Amino acid sequence: MGMHKMETGGRHARLWRAWVGMAWAVLAAPGALATEPLNVTLAATERVPYLGEALPGGGYVAELVTEALRSQGYTVRLQFYPAARGLALLRRGEVDGLLPATEADAAPEQGLGASDAFPGDTVGLLKKTSTALPPGLATPGASLASALAALRQAGMRVGVVRGAAGEAGEGPEPADTAADDLQNLDKLERDRVSLLLIDKYTAADLITGRRPHLIGKLAFVPEVFQSRPFRVIFNTRTPQGRAQLAAFNAGLKQLRQGQGLARIQARHGLQPAPAVAPGEQRLVIGTVNNSDMLVMRQLAREFETAHPRVKLHWRVMDEGTLRTRLLSDLAIADGQFDVITLGAYEVPLWAQRGWLEPFGPLPAAYELDDLFPGVRAGLTHAGQLFALPFYAESSLTYYRTDLFRAAGLTLPAQPTWDDIATAAARLHRPEAGVYGICLRGRPGWGENLALITTMANAYGGRWFDERWRAELTSPPWHNAVTMYAQLLGRYGPPAPTQNGFNENLRLFALGRCAMWVDASVAAGTLYDPKRSQVAQQVAVTAAPRAVTDRGAAWLWSWSLAVPQSSSQRSVAQDFITWATSRGYIRSVARRYGWVAVPPGTRKSTYDSEEYRRVAPFHAAVRAALDGASVQARAPQHQYPGIQYVGIPEFPAIGSQVAVELAKVVSGQQTVPQALQRSQSLTTAAMAAAGYAPP
């Protein structure tokens, strides 16, 4: 009797434990009866251009990791720390993971496990183009370690970042180490080292962003590269950490299988070069991700049909990423592109430096005289065309007629920024999903700074005086930035620093913006009922002025050119001639309607009755282009450009200033603080470039 009771009790206990175990398994399964969200906090280390707080979406690595974990039900929070602190936080269990990392960073004995690998950086040897190398160094299949050994034997010093000497086999002597890659780049310029051991894209971005005077003067040793994959390190001491590691690996596998990984790389301009089939002519086209360029990509099948041996490969990026990748390609003589999309700023500067292939005589059918003279002049250097215009634009004020009418408001043909502020205050109704005004807020010399510079012009400001001394702390700049920050802060959409041209275009087309000051090229989309929900309620007028209208509206063109580094220059120019022709415009009209044709380049477009009928904005656009063209031919300052400064150093300077001004909108600093910081950065950069004393 007693034994029977013990056996029965033991059986019940085992059943109870089994039931509890199954219940916990069910409750712990992602999405199954779970009420707590699945969160993961990752310590991230700045690794530009792969990972960084200022990069779009945090960079390629941030987007990849977030998407991989999101597909498995996790919400990701990235916190940026120096590498050593991030690792310490992971070891203490204060964060769940660390990125980017290598397999060597994992320490199983400490409970740290590495994820599966995903594409990382590519390390090579950077040198001055004039530096001679030992014979036989750059041979197909040569390893980086053997190349380093040969360089040491030849007595050539190789610079590396401190702590990275052993990452690619036998590293150089410790005496050649530096604190960071920028310090090493300066050592290379001053001949304190002969070569650098450095990642390809890191070198390119540092040159273009911090040392633009070195563009075209440095190149990587060909054939000698080593790829290093990235990983995420998780704290695997806990079941939660092991589950996160498994979830990331599963999500990464899905991204690879579904081409999601390739799409993320492409968005950040980091995809590998496409393979070339036997007998194929490959054209790699780098372009911006706006609607007109996407239409070109669709219609390019016509070109491929007429050229069956030519295969077009498209690299479509947002405006800031495109500029970075094109310029970085030149910075290290990488030769990745055959057709490039350049703006009015780049063409004359790049042509002057011999970076672009000039166009020879164009066929009569191209009708060169049909191009607007002002647009054509901006693409000409020393009497030769170096690019052909795809579309041209000025800036305008877009507004909702229905909202203005309901509020009893009118907007003059030439509004002031005070007029804009008054209307924005009256029309701002965020509770109804309508914001008083939308403006570019995303940091970038071609994003927020393009608008802010025209605002500074309108308030009577300028970037530099006649001796190239910066004037960013002047009253006009203070007034312009104050107005800009107040408009976005009080009457703009949430998180305005995430919005560039495309994001604001989408917001306005959805009916979320009462006003928008931006590029005239947006009119074709906003007036098209197929693409805009407010096509019947939109109107345009001139860009706002303040104390003057000189420089208050910009002049820009997106054009197509061929870099000298291309090996397919002839067929690349054939493609450009097709894509910018009058025949191409007619093809767009047949396929998508006249309202969708690329604007601003050809007189015949604006003389067309078909275009005039569907484009009520045509007169306003042409007037803005004509006015801006006159000012561009007779600039109000000693430098060309309206919304930019036509000097090689401007992208690096402008990008830094754009970040400082975005911090005002996000509340991180005041207008005086941002302008003083911008003044100091600009003064230092100009002094380093030899323009003016600090």
N, C-alpha and C positions, 0 to 999 in steps of 0.2 A: 504493500500500500504506500509506504513512504517513498520507495524507489519510483513507483509510477508517478507520484506527484512531482518528483524532481525532474523526470524525463519530460513530463507534460510542460512544466514551467520552463525548462530549457528550450523546448520546441517553440513555445510562445515568444520567448525572448529573441530567438533567432528570427522568427517571422517579423517581430516588431522592428528589429534592426534592419532587416531587408526592406521592409516597407518604408522606413525613414530614409534609407539610402536612396531608394528609387524616387521618393518625393523630392529630396534635395537635388538629385540629378535633373529632374524635370524643372525645378525652380531655377537651377543654375544654367539651363540651356538658353542661349540667346533667343529672346522673343517668346519663350514659352512660359506663360503665367508670370513673367518678370515685370515688376513695376518700376524697379530702379533702372535708370538709363545706363548704358554701357559707355563709360567715359575712359579716355586714356590721355594722360598728360605726358608730353614728350619734351625733353630738353633739346633745343636746336642750337647749333653753332653756325654763325655767319660763314658761308662758303660761296660767295658770289663768284660766278653767276648761277650757281646751282641752288643756293638756299640763302635767303636774306629777307629781313623785315621790309626793306624798301622795294623788293622785286614784286612784279605782278603775281598775286596769289601766294606770295612768300617764296616763289621760285619753283622750278621743276620738281625738286625733291619734296617740298612741302605738299605740292598738289598730288604727287604720286602716292605719298604715304597716307594723306588724308583720304584719297579716293579708295585706296586698297582697304583701309580699315572701315570706312563708311559702308562699303559693300558688304561687310560682315556685321553691321549693326552698331558700330562704334562711333562716338563723337570724339573728335580729336582736338586737343588744345596744345598749341605750340608755344613754348616759352623760350626766348633766346637768351643764351648765357655764353660766356667764354667756355672753351672746350674743357678746361680743367674743372671749372665749377660744375658744369653739367654732369661730368663723370662722377664728381663727389656727391651730387644730389642723387644720382642714380644708385650709387652704392649704399647711400643711407635710406633708400626707399622713398625719397621725397618726390621723385618723378618715376614714371613707369618705363621710360625708354630714352635713348639718346640717338641723335642723328645729326649729320651723316657720320658713319663709322665704317671701319674695315673689319675684316674677320679677326685681325690681330688685336683689335680692341676688346673682343669678347674674352671673358675670364670665367670659364665654367666652374673653377674652384671657388670663385667669389659669387657664384649664382648669376652670372651675366651671360646671356645667350645671344648669338648673332642670328639675324634673319637670313633668308635666302638673298642672293645678290641681285642687284639691279644696276643698270648702266651708271657709271660714275665719271671720273675724270680721265684725261689722257695726258700723261706726262711725257715731255720731250725736252730737247736741248735747244734753247733760244740763243741766238747770236746776232751780232751786227752783220748786215749783209756784206760788209767789206772784210769780215774775218775769214782768213783761210784756214782750212781744216787739214788734219793729217790725211794722207792718201788712203783711200779705201774705207774711210770711216762710215760714210752713208751708203751702205750696200743693202739691197733687199734681204730681209730676214735678219739683219744685224740686231742684236739685243742691246737694250739700254745699258745693261751692266758692262758688256764688252766695250761699248763706245766710251763709257766713263773711264774704264781702265786704259783705253788707248789715249784718251785725252790726258790723263795723269802721266802716262809714259812720255807724252810729248811736252810735258811741262805746262799744260794749259789749265788754268784755274777755273773751276766750276762752282758757281754759287748755288746754295740751297738754303731753305728756311731751317732754322735751328730745330732739331728734333726730327727732321724728315730725311736725314742722310741715309738711313737704311731701308727706305721704302722701295727702292728700285734696284736692289742688288747692292753691289759695292758702291758706296757713296763717296763723294769727294772728301778732301781733308777737312777737319773741323774748323780750320782757320778761315774757310770760305763760307761759313754760315752767317746768316743775318736774321734779324728778328721777324721779318715778314717779306713777302714777295715784292712789295713796292720798294723797300730798302735795297733788295737785290737788283731790281731794275735800275735804280740809280747807280749802283756799283757797276753794272754792265755799261751804262752810258759813259761813265768816267774811266772805263778800261781797268777797273780794279779787279774784275774777273773777265774771263774770256767768253764764258757761256753761262747760262742759267739752267738749272733743273727745275722745270715749272710746268704746270698744267696749261694746255693750249688756250682754253677759253679764259682762264684767269689772267694770263699774260695779255691777251687781246683786250679784255675789258679794262685792265689797269692802264694800258697804253692809251686807249681812246678816252677814258674817263679822267685820268690823272696826269698822264704825260703825252698829250696829243702831238707834241713836237717830234715824237719818236715814230709816228706813223710812217710806214714805208721804209724805215731805216733798219728794221729788225726782221728776222725770219727764223723759222725752226729748221734744224737740220733734217732733211727729208729721210724718210724710211725708218728713223730711229724713234719709235714711240712705244709706250707701255700703257695699256689700259688698266685702270684700277677700279673695280666695282665698288659701289656703296652698299651699305647694309644699315639696318636699325638694330641697336643693342637693347634688349629687354631685361628687366629684372625677373629672372626665372626662379627665384627662391620661393615664390608664392604660386599657388594655382592660378591666380588672376594673371600674373605675368606670363605664365606658360600658355594660358589661353590667348592672351594678346599676341604673343609670338606666333602661335598657330594661325590665328585669325589674319594677321598681316601676310603671312606666307600664302594663305588661301586667296586673299584678295589680290596679291601680286600676281599669282598664277592666272586669275581671271583677267586681269589687265593685259597680261601678255597674250592670252588666247583670243581676246576680243579686240585686239589692236588699240586698246585704251592707252597702253604705255607709249606706243608710237605717236598717238595723237597728243599726249601731254608733252612729249619731247618736242613735237612740231610747234606747239603753241609757244614754247619758250625758245625756239630757234636752235635746238640742241640735237636735232635728229641726225643720224649718220648719213653720209653721202649715198645716194641710190646706186644700185648696181647697173652696169651698162651691158646690154646684151650684144652679142656679136653682130656687127653690121649696123648697129644703131647709133644715131647721133643724139646725144642726151643734152637737153637744155634745162638747166636749173634756173627757175624764175623766183626771185625773192620779191614779194609784194606785201602790201598792207591789207588788213582784213576789213576793208569797207565794202559797201554793196557794189560800187562800180567795178572794183577789182574782182569781186566774186563773179560778176557777170562776165567779165573778160575770161575768167577761167572756164566758165561754161561754154562760151562761144569759141574758145580756142580749139575745139574739136574740128572746126572748119579749117584751121591752119594745119592741123595734123593730117586731115584728109588730103590736103593739097601737097603735103610733104610726108609721105608714108614712112620714110626712114627716120624722121625726127620724132623723138619721144620727149614730151614736156613733163618735167617734174616741178611741182609747185611747193614753195615754202611760204606759207601765208601766216603772217604774224601781226600782232597789234603794232601800232605806230612806233612806240618807244622801243619795243624789242627789235623791230625791223631795223631801225636806225643803228642800234647797238650792234646787231649781227653783221650788217653790211660794212660798217666802219671797222669792226674788229676783224673782219675778213681781210680788209686792206692792211690793217695794222701788223699782221703776221704773214702777209702774202700767202694766204691759205688757198685762194682760187676756188672757192666753193660755188660761186654764182656765175651764170652766163648772161642773164638779164636781171637788172636791178631797178627797183623803183626808188627814184631820188626826188627830193624836193627842190624848190627854187634856191634854197640856201646852198645845197651841196654841189649842184652841177657846175657853176663857174669856178668854185674853189677846187673841186676835184679835177676839172679839165685843166686848170692852170698847173696842177702838179703832175700831169701826165698819167692820171689814174684811169682815164676813160678813153675809149676808142672813138675817134671822130667819125662822123658820118660823111661819106662821099656824096656825089650827086645823086639825088633821089629821083625815081622815075616820074615822068610828067603826070601820070595818073594820081600821084600823091597830092598834087595841087598845093605845093608849099606856100604859095601866096595866099591861100585861104586861111592860114593860121593868123591869129591876132598878132600884130607886130610886137606888142609889149611882151607877150608870152614867149614868142620866138626869140626876142632879144635876150631874155633871161637865160636862154639855153645855148647862147652863142659865146664863144671865146676865140679871140684872134681871127674873127671872120669865119669860123667853122662851127657847125652844129655838133654838139656832143650828146644831145638827148633829144627825144621827140615827146611833145606833151600829150599825156593821156587825158587829164582834165585840169582846169584851172579854177581858182576860187578867190573870192574876197570874203568879208564877214558881213553879216546882216543881223537884224533883230527879227526873230520870229515871235508871233503872239497869237493868242486865241481870240478871235473876233467875238465869239459867243460870250466868253467870260467878261471881256471888256464892255460889251453892250449891256449885259446884266448888271454890271457894277456902275454903269453910267460913266465909263472912262473912255478917253480917246488917247491915241499915241500920235504925236506929230511926225511929219515926214522925216525930220531930223531930230530925234530925241536926244536928251542929255542923260547922263547917268543919274542925275537927280530925278528926272522923269521916270526912269526905270525903277528907282528905289520907291518912289511914291506909289506907282502902280503895283509893285510887288507886295507892298504892305497891305494894300486893299484886296489883292486877289489870293493871298496865301491862305489856303484852307486845308491844312494837313489832315484834319479829321475827315474830310471828304476825299482825301487822296490826291489833292491838287496843291502843288507847291508854287509859290509866287514867282520863282525864277529858277532856272537850271543853268549852271555854268560849269565849265571844265574845272575840276578840282584835283584830278589825278596828277601827281608830280611828274614833270618832264618838260624839257625846254620846248617841245612841240605840243605839249598838253596845256597845263595850267598857265605856264609862263607865256605862251603865245598870246593868250587873252590878256594877261596882266600887263604885258609890254605895251599892247595897244591902248590899254587903259592909262598907263603911265604917260604915253605919248599924248593922249587926249587931255590929260591934266597939265601938259606942258613939260613933261620930264624927258629925260634921255639917259642912256646907259653911261655914256662917257662924255667928258668935255674934249676940247680940241687937243689936249695933251694926253689923252687916253687915261685920265683919272676918273675912277668910278664916281657916279653921282646917285647911288642908290639910297642914301640917307637924306636926299633933298625933299623939300615939302611936296612937290608933285608926286613922287613915289609914295610918300607917306599917305597922301590923300587917296591915291589910286588903290593902294593895298588895303587901306581902311575901308573904303567903299566895297571892294571885292569881298573882304572877310565878313563885313556886315550883311551883305546881300546873301551870301551862302549860309552864314550862321543863323540869320533870322528867318529867311524866307526860302531857303534851299531844301532839297531832299535830304533824308538821313544819309550819313556817311558820305558826304560829297567828295571826299578825297579819293574815293574809289571810282568816280565817274569821269571818263574821258569823252571824246566825241561820240563813239558808238553807244555808250551807255545813256548819254543824254538824248541822243537821237531816238533811242528806243523809248525812253520815258515820255518824250514829247509826242511821239507817234501813238502812244497808248493813252494820251490825254492827261498825263500827270503834271505837265508844266504849263503854267500860264504864259510864260515868256522864256525865250532862250536866245542868247547872243552867241553865234557861232558861224561856221563856214557856209557859204552860199550853196555849196554842193549838196547840202541836206535838203534843199527845196524839192528836188526831184522825188525824193522819198516821201516827204511830208505832204505833198500835193497829190500823191498817187493813192487812190482809194484801196488798191490791192495791198498796200504796205502801211497805210496810216489810217487810224481810226478817227482822225480829226482833219481829214483832207478837205472837207467842206467848211471848216471853221478856222483855217490857218491863213495868216496874212504876213507880209514882210515889209520892213522899212529899213532905213539906213542903220548902220551900227552906231551906238551912242557916242556922243562927243562930250567934252566937259568945257575947258576953256578954249579949246581949238579942235578942229576936225583933222588936222594934219597927223597922219599916222594912226587915226582912230579905227580905221578898217584895214585889215591886212591884205597882202597879195601873196598868193601861193599857187604853185602848180605841182602836181605829181606827174613825173615824167619817167620815161623808160630809157635806160642807157646800158651800155656794154662795158664792163670793166676790162682793163688791159690784161688782167690775169686769166680771162676766159680763153679756152682753147677752141671755142666755137663762135668766133666773133662774126663771121660772115652770116651764118644762118641765124644768129641771135639778132643781128640788125634786120634781117628779113622779117623775123617775127615782130619786131618793134614797128617796122614800117606798116605791116598789116594791122597791128593792134591800135595804131593811132591814125589810121586813114579815114577818109570820108566814107569809104565803103564799109568800114567797121561800124561807124555810127549808124549807117542805114541798116546794117544787120541787127544792131541792138533795137532800133525802132521797129523792125519787122517782128522780132521775137518778144519784146517786152513793152513796146509802145514808145512814142516819142518822148514822153515825160521822163523816161529812164535813161536817155542817152547821156554820155559823158559831156558835161557842160564846159564852157569857158575857153575853148581852144580854137574853134573855127567860126568864121563869119557866116558860112553857109548855114550853120545850125540856127543862128539867130535870125537869119533871113527867111527861114523855112516857115511857110504858113502852117504846116502840120505841127511844128514845134510850138509856134505862138498860140495855137488854139488850145493846146493842153497844158501850157506852161505860163500861166498868168504872171508868174514871177520873173519872166525873162527880162523885162525892161529894168527892174530893180537890180537884177544880177549884173546886167551889162553895164549899168551906170556905176555900180560899185567897182567892177573890174576896171573900167576906164579911169575912174578917179584914183584908184590905188596904183594903176600903172603909171599915171602921170607923176605921182609922188615917188614911186620907185625909181623912175628915170632921173628925178631931181631930188635925191634924199634930203631930209631935213637935218641930217647929221653928216659927219665926215665919213660915215661907213654906209654901205648898201644894206638894204633890208628894212622892213617895217616892224615886223614882230620878232625879228632876230637881228643879231649883229653879224655882218658878213665877214667874220674873221675865223681862222681855223680853230681858235681856242674856244669859240662860243659854246659848242655842245657840252664840253666839260664844265665850263663856268655856269652855263644856263641850267644844267641838270642839278648842280649843287644848290643854286639859288632857288630853283623850283621846289626842292625838298624843304628848304627853310621857310618859304612862304606857305607851303601846305601845312606846316606846323602851326601857323596862325589860325587857320581854319579849324584844325582839330583841337585847338585850345592849349597846345603845348608851349607856346610862347606868344609874347605880345608883338604888335606891329613894329615898334622901335627895336625890340630885340632881334626880330627876324631881319630887318633891314640892316642893322649894324653888323650882324653876322654875315649877311650877304655882301655887304661892302668890304668886309675884311677878307672874305674868301676871294672875291673878284680882284681886289687890289693885289693880293699875294700871287694869284694866277697870272695877272698881267705883268707883274714884275718878273716872275720866273720866265715869261715868254719874251721879255725884253722890251715891252711897250712903254712902261713908265716906272719910275722909282717907287718903292713902297711908302 
